[in-house]
Amino acid sequence: DLTNKNDLRLCDVLDYKTEIEGHPLVMLYAGPGSGKNFFAESFISGSEKYGIPKKTVLIITSRKSKVLETLDSDALDLDSHITGAWGNYHRYLSDSGLLDEENQAYVRTLRSNYGLYNEKVYQKSVVCTYAFIETYLKKRYLPADMTTHLWELFDLIIIDEIHSLVSEASYQNFPFYILDLIREFTFRRQYAAEHPVECEEPLCKQIIVMTGTPEPLDEID
């Protein structure tokens, strides 16, 4: 817990290059007031001070209030900003068929499952609740459509209050969908490493999970 250490934040004590970058799955444990939210939001715009690069980030939290708070940090509502690839992309084209300089930064090119063609999507950093991920994976995710794959649409996925997966699993379904997302990301990275000729790694390189209450996580396999 960093709350009584001269207002230090996670960003002040973590070295991004050595402790975060390059690790596919990172768990951060820090108590209330330690700056977990500030750390997560630093990836949205990047931070030269802390050496944190700007990324396209999906922040998943258990609280709707945190979604609304993070929307003030240049993140967007997931529900309206993950749609289909081509419709979403072309919505931002000018009359000349080009994106302006600001919007070009948010275009990413996805690889097809078979490497036959690439597809462009327009994707900014977004934030949502656990419950929305359940709905998304149930109703929008299609295994054959890469433009619906969250591990391709974002550079980084941050899951806040990860202990909720245990504490709310007895009466909610969303914890199982969040676990499925983590396991799918891990499986695809591992499979790509073992079969480099057949497929590439997901565009998302990392999942960071955060909590101030790590004890319940002992129950997760």
Helices and strands as residue ranges (DSSP letters): H 10-13, I 16-20, E 25-29, H 36-45, E 57-61, H 64-70, G 71-73, E 76-77, H 78-81, H 85-90, H 101-104, E 107-111, E 118-122, E 126-129, H 130-139, G 146-148, H 150-153, E 156-159, H 164-167, H 174-194, E 206-211, G 215-219
